[in-house]
Amino acid sequence: MRFACLVYVDPRAVFYGSPTNNATLGDAEANRQELLAKGITAEALVLPSEAVTLRIRNGKRSQTDGPFMETKEVLAGIVLIDAPDMVAALDIAATNPMARLGAVEVRPLVDFSRPRPVL
């Protein structure tokens, strides 16, 4: 199975420069390099102020600067992993140092060969 590990943090809490947070950011980069060496995609995202949100409605394209949400925590990075099941995926996600400063959501990726979910 394939999983996305979505890393969420409050940038104001992460980037204020405390020695503990700076050490965790260093650990996060080391963890990212370890994952990349194993062939796992692991990338950090720039701050939301540099993002553009795109929507297409009724065939018309609209863009909004930054994300359109009311939240303190923002999506800060993504790690794409292969694991046999959720338990193994959680074990891999637990190695992400950013979980100490924010949260890591582990979500299975869609397997398009399977039936769509019924809501």
N, C-alpha and C positions, 0 to 999 in steps of 0.2 A: 504494500500500500504506500501511497505517497501522501505526505503531510506538509502543510505550511505551518511554520512556527512564526506567528506574528508578534513582534516585540513592541510593547506599548510603554511609553514613559511620559512623565511630565517634564518637558525640557527645562522649566524653571527650577525644578528640584534636582535635575541631573547636572546641569552645566553651571552651577554657581561656584564651582572651584574648590570644594572641600577636599582634603587629602584622601578621604575614603572614597568619594565619588570619582576623583581622578584615578585612583588605583583601580576601581571597578571598570572605568572606561578603558584603561590599559589592558586589564584582564579580558575585556570583551573583544578587543582587537586581536589579542593572542588566540582566543577561542575561535574567532572568525578565520584566522589563518590556519588553525588546526583543521577546521571543517573544510575549508577550501582544499587543503592537502588531501583530504579523503574524497574529494569530488563532490562535496555538498555545497550547493549554492547558499551563500550567506552574505547578505548585503545590508548596509545601513542606509537610511534615507536622509536627505537633507531636511532641514526644518520646514514645517508646513508653509511658512511665509514665502518660500520659493516654489511652491506647488501651484498648479492650475487644475481646477476641476472642470472636466468636460462633460456636457450632457447633450444628447440629441433627442429632441422632442418634435414629433410631427415633421420629421425630415429636416428640421432646422437645428443648427449647431449653436450652442452657447457656452461661454467660458466664464468662470469666476476665479478671481485671484485667490489662491490658497484653498484650503479645504472649507467646506461649508458645513460646519458642525459646531456644537456648543459642548466642548469637553476640555478638560485639563490635560488628560493623557492623549497622546497622539501616536499614530503608527510610526515607529522609528526604524524598523528594519524587518527583514523577512529572511527566514532560513527554510530552504526546501529540502526535505529528507525523504528517504525510503526507509520504511521500517515494516516489520511483519504485522504489527498491530499497534493499537493506541498505547499500550503499556510500554512497549519499546520506544515509541515516539516520545512519550513523556520522559523516559530516561535520558534520551538524547537532549531534549529541550531543557532538562534540569541542569545541563552543563553550561547553559548560557548565563554569564555573569550579570547581564542586564535584568534578569529576574529579581536580583537583589534591590534594584532601584525602581522597577516598574512591574510589568506583567508579561508573560509569554503565553499567548493563546495558541493552542495546538489544534489544528482543524484539518480533517481529511480533505484531500483534493477530490474533485469530482472524477469518478470513473465513468466515462461516457459509454462504456460497453454495458453498463447496468441500467435498469429502469430508473426513470426520474422519480424523485420523492413525491409522495402524495401529501399535500398540505391540508 
